[in-house]
Structures are given as C-alpha cells and as structure tokens.
Amino acid sequence: MNTSVIIVCAGNSTRMGGVNKILMPLGERLVIGVTMQAFEKCESIKEIIIVARECDIPSIQKEAEKAGITKLKQCTTGGSTRQESVINGVKCISKDTELIAVHDGARPLVKSEHIEKAIKDASVFGGATLGVPVKDTIKMVEDGLITDTPPRKFLYITQTPQVFKRKLYFEGIDFALEHNLDFTDDCQLVEAIGGKVCMTTGDYTNIKITTPEDIAIAEVMLKQQNI
C-alpha cells in the first residue's frame, strides 16, 4: 500500500553529551543516512519525511544526497514534544497516502523486510508496530519495593516503525488534541480510541542509539549484516 514514513530526529541528544546521534558516523554513512537507506529499499514506502531540529536539516539533506536517497520529500522542524514533532511530519504527507509509518531516526539497523511486514500487518489490522519478546523477568516496583511480576510471555519490547491506516491515525491525533493528551508512543494514539495494533515480531538488532556505547554496538551489527 502507498505508505509515507515520518522519521523523527528532533531530540536534543542529552545522553550523547549534546552530540546529535543521527549525525554521528556509522559505517560508511551517518546514522540518519543508514536509517533512510532502509526505507529507500522498501517498495511500499513512497515518500520519506524527516522531522528534525532546524539547525540539522542542511546536514540531513546533504547526507540524503550522498546516500542516494530519492524518496526524501521534505524536511520539517520538530515541536516541543515527540507527539508535536510527529504531527508536524503528518502535515507534510501526500494526499494519496494510505498508511503512515513513524520511525525513530536513531534506529538505523531496522531491516527492510521487517518494515514491509509491519506495513502488511497494519493494512490488515489497522495498526502494527515492530517489537520483540522481552528476555528478562520484569518487576513492577513502587517506593523501591516489588509489587508484581507480570508474566513474561505477554511482554514485548516495542520498537519502530509503527504503522497505521491514515484515517485511524488521524482519529487518534484528533482525540489526543481534543483531550489535551500527549503520548510518547504512537500506538497509544490508536489504543486510546479503541483501535487494534498488531505486534509484528522483528529482531533484537533494531536497537535505538541512545548512548555513546550504542554506536560501537551498532557498528558491529552493521558489519555483520553486510557480510
């Protein structure tokens, strides 16, 4: 289906010592270049929209050119929250877009086949997100004391992209704005209006680069993928 992806890169990278993680080198490219290439390869992705800090947009556009990205439609500036940033990106999608995918710019190792799988699941259920089962036992804690141990078989680590039918996602945005809600996860927009979201199993290499150590880990994983 005709899918637009909004790649969100508007964070302040406080845990990277102020260095913008999406502009850090990764293999032969920058992080954002590797991320864009994953979506460039997907047949279902018709356009790429980047949401970033205004000061970073020229560097992102330059990297897109170097990386051979032909699907980049527009770069726009972010808002004060992640939700506001995504909404700014949504305003840029084409009129004939059927599905909207939202992806973290700092997840460069997402595989194109998993993106396509999430798009297919969203076309069936209305929404889908990549994720993987948790490996560790999770504890609920309050005031430093364990209050519950949820069954591990029901728990997944949520990743991106998160993909939704256009109409359903717009309804979620309208609901959030009407009730002054601000979500950190796009699935919550759809969950809030009773929509179904499929958990599409991806893999554990789809890490989010958050700290300097993550860059080193991503380098190793990228080399393994290219072998």
SVG drawing of the C-alpha trace seen along z (x, -y; Angstrom):
<svg xmlns="http://www.w3.org/2000/svg" viewBox="-12 -26 45 43">
<polyline fill="none" stroke="black" stroke-width="0.4" points="0.0,0.0 1.0,-3.6 2.9,-4.4 4.6,-7.6 7.2,-7.3 7.9,-10.1 11.4,-9.7 11.7,-11.6 15.1,-13.2 14.2,-16.2 15.6,-15.2 18.3,-17.1 20.6,-14.0 21.2,-14.9 22.5,-11.4 25.1,-11.7 26.7,-14.8 24.8,-17.1 26.2,-15.5 23.3,-14.7 23.3,-11.0 21.7,-10.9 24.7,-12.8 27.3,-10.5 29.3,-8.3 28.1,-4.7 29.9,-2.5 30.3,-4.5 27.4,-6.8 25.9,-8.8 23.3,-7.3 20.4,-9.1 21.8,-8.0 21.7,-4.3 18.2,-4.8 16.9,-6.4 18.5,-3.7 16.4,-1.0 13.2,-2.8 14.5,-3.7 14.8,0.1 11.1,0.7 8.8,0.9 5.8,-0.1 7.4,-3.3 6.6,-6.1 8.0,-9.1 10.2,-9.9 9.6,-12.9 12.2,-14.0 11.4,-15.9 14.5,-17.4 15.9,-20.5 16.2,-23.3 20.0,-23.5 20.4,-19.9 18.3,-20.0 21.1,-21.1 23.3,-18.2 20.5,-15.7 19.7,-16.9 23.4,-16.6 23.6,-13.1 20.5,-12.1 22.1,-13.2 25.3,-11.3 23.4,-8.2 21.4,-8.2 18.0,-8.8 15.4,-9.5 12.3,-9.2 13.0,-12.2 10.1,-14.5 10.6,-17.1 12.4,-18.0 10.4,-19.9 11.1,-21.2 10.0,-19.4 7.9,-20.5 8.4,-20.7 7.3,-17.0 7.6,-13.9 3.9,-13.9 4.1,-17.5 7.0,-16.6 5.2,-13.7 2.1,-15.9 4.4,-18.4 5.5,-15.5 2.0,-14.3 1.1,-17.7 3.6,-17.0 2.4,-13.7 0.8,-13.4 -3.0,-13.4 -2.9,-9.8 -1.1,-8.3 -2.9,-5.2 -0.6,-4.2 1.5,-6.3 4.7,-4.9 6.6,-6.6 10.2,-5.7 12.9,-6.8 15.8,-8.3 18.2,-6.7 17.1,-3.2 19.3,-2.7 19.5,1.1 15.9,1.8 15.6,4.3 13.6,3.6 11.8,6.9 10.6,6.2 9.3,2.7 7.3,4.4 6.0,7.0 4.7,4.2 3.1,2.4 1.3,5.6 0.0,6.2 -1.1,2.6 -3.1,2.9 -5.0,5.9 -5.4,4.8 -5.3,1.0 -2.1,0.6 1.1,2.5 4.4,2.0 7.7,3.9 8.7,5.4 10.5,8.4 9.7,10.5 11.4,9.5 14.3,11.8 14.4,10.8 11.9,11.1 10.2,7.7 9.2,6.4 6.6,3.8 8.1,1.5 6.6,-1.1 8.6,-3.1 11.5,-0.7 9.5,2.4 8.4,5.1 4.6,5.1 4.1,7.5 5.8,9.8 3.9,9.7 4.0,13.0 6.9,12.6 5.1,14.4 2.8,11.3 5.6,8.7 7.3,7.2 9.8,4.5 8.2,2.0 10.3,0.8 9.6,-1.3 8.4,-1.7 4.8,-1.9 2.4,-1.9 -1.2,-2.9 -4.0,-3.4 -4.3,-7.1 -7.9,-7.5 -7.3,-5.6 -4.2,-7.6 -5.9,-10.9 -8.7,-9.9 -6.1,-9.2 -4.4,-12.6 -7.8,-14.4 -8.7,-12.5 -5.3,-13.4 -5.6,-17.1 -9.2,-17.3 -8.4,-15.8 -5.1,-17.5 -3.2,-14.2 0.5,-13.9 1.8,-10.4 5.4,-9.2 4.3,-6.3 2.3,-6.4 0.5,-3.2 -1.1,-4.9 -2.9,-7.3 -4.7,-4.4 -5.1,-2.4 -6.8,-5.5 -9.6,-5.3 -10.0,-1.5 -8.1,-0.7 -6.3,2.6 -2.5,2.7 -0.7,5.8 2.7,6.7 4.8,7.6 7.9,9.6 11.1,8.0 14.6,8.8 16.9,7.6 19.3,5.8 16.8,3.0 18.4,1.1 17.9,-2.6 21.1,-4.6 20.9,-6.5 24.3,-6.5 27.9,-6.5 28.3,-2.8 25.3,-2.1 27.3,-3.4 30.0,-0.8 27.4,1.9 25.7,0.7 29.0,0.7 29.5,4.4 25.9,5.3 26.1,3.3 29.3,5.2 27.6,8.5 24.6,7.5 26.9,6.6 28.9,9.8"/>
</svg>
